[in-house]
Amino acid sequence: MNKSNFIVVALALLLTACATPRDSRSGDGEKVFNLAVVRRPSLCNVVVFVVLGQIVMDQEPVITVPNTCGTLKRTDLAFHLDPDAKTTFPADDAIVFKVNPPGNPKCRTSEKDRQSVTCSFDRPNTPTNYKYSVTVDGAGTLDPTIFAN
């Protein structure tokens, strides 16, 4: 085998390894999770999934850091549905703050495709937990928390 054929075969094998699925089946048919595709949650961007009709989020609680999610005075968060989702956020009240809401909360669902919601609120003077609800059409409501620094 000459050098160029070897390089072509090596590159093909390398590219095949990059296309590894999120999960696969072992020899006995059992589903096996692939840790190679796990990623750290992104601050300020929350991914919302619907799994077996239930809402699941990639972070709980959502943690905000001063001057990372917004400014020193305001916190900005974005909630995104999984790109493969066959559902949407409701046009109104997709994210609703519950007891002890943060100061001046504003949440808006994207009008284009209702696949994301952006929220902003006043940053607290002391670290605070905020209870809120996330509603997804056809999947109900989940009541997670935000830990704001």
N, C-alpha and C positions, 0 to 999 in steps of 0.2 A: 504494500500500500504506500503510495507516495505521500509526501508531506501535506499537500493541499487536500487530498481526500481525508486524511486524518483530522485536519482542522475542521472540515465541513461536518464530519461525523461528531466530533467533540462539541461543536457549537449547537448542533441539532439536539444532542442529549442535554446540554445545558438549558436550552430554551424549553424543552419538554419538562424539565424539573421546575421551571418558573410557573408552569400552568397547573400546579398541584391544586386540587379542589379543597374546599374548606373542611370537608370530611370525606371519608371513603369507607370501604368495607374491608374488613380483615378476611383472611382465608375462610373463616367459618361463617361469614355473612354478617358479623357484628359490626355496627357502625363505630368508626374510630375517629376521634377529633384530631385535627392536624394543628399542632401548636405553631407551625411555621407561619400561619396566616393570622395569628392573634396580634392585635395592635393595641397600643396604649390609647385610652380615650383622649380626645382633643379638648383641651380647656376651651370653654365658651361655645362649643358646638356639641350638642347632644344628639345622638342617633337613636331614633325610636323605631322599634321593630314590632311587627305583629306576628306572634308565633302561636300556632294552634288557636287562633282567635283571641289571644291575650296580649296585652301591651307589655313589652320588655324594653328597657333602656340600657344603653351601654355604660351609664354611670349612675350610681345611687349611693350617697347623695351627690348632687352636682356641686362641685367646689369652685368658688370664684376667688380670684386673686386680684388685689388692688392693682390698677393700671395695666392689667393683662386683658381682662374682659371689660372693655370700655375705658373709662377714665378714672381718676381718683375719686370723683363725685358720683358717677353713674356706672351701673353694671349693665352690660349688654350680653344677652345669651341668644343662641339660635338653636331651635329644635328642628331636626330634619328626619323625615320618614326614610326608611331604608329605600334605596333607589329601585329595588325590585318589588316594592310594596304595591299591592293592587287596591289600596285604600287611600283615604285623604284625611286631613284634619278638617274639622268643621269650620265653616266660614267665620263663626263667632265663638268666643269662649273655649278655644282649644286648650289654652293654658289659663288657669284661674288660680290666683293666690287665695289661700284659705285664712285661717286664724292668724292674727298678727302679721298682716301683709306688709311687705316693704313699702317705703315711701314712694309715692307717685308711680305705681306700676303701670306699664303700657305694653300690651301684647297685640301683635297683628299677624294674621294668617296671610301668606302670600296669595294674592288674587289670581295669579297666573295659573297655578296648578294645585294649590293647597297642599303642597308637599313640605312646606316649612312654615315655622312660626318664629318671629323675632320678638324678644321681650327686653325691656330695659326698666330699671328701677334705681332709686337712690341708694347709694352704698351706705350701709349702717355704720354708726360710730364705733360699735363694738361687734365682735363676731356673733352672728345670729343665724339660727336655723329658720327657714321659711317652709311651711307646708304649702303645697300647691297641687293642682290636679292637671293631668294630661288626658285629653279626650281624643280618640281616633274613631272616625266613622266606622261602624260595624264591629268595633272591638271593645267598646266601653270606655271606662275611665280608670286611671291609675293615680294613686296619691303619694308621690315621692316627696323628697325634700331638697332644698338648696342650702348649702352652708356658705354664707357670705362673710368674707373677712373684711 
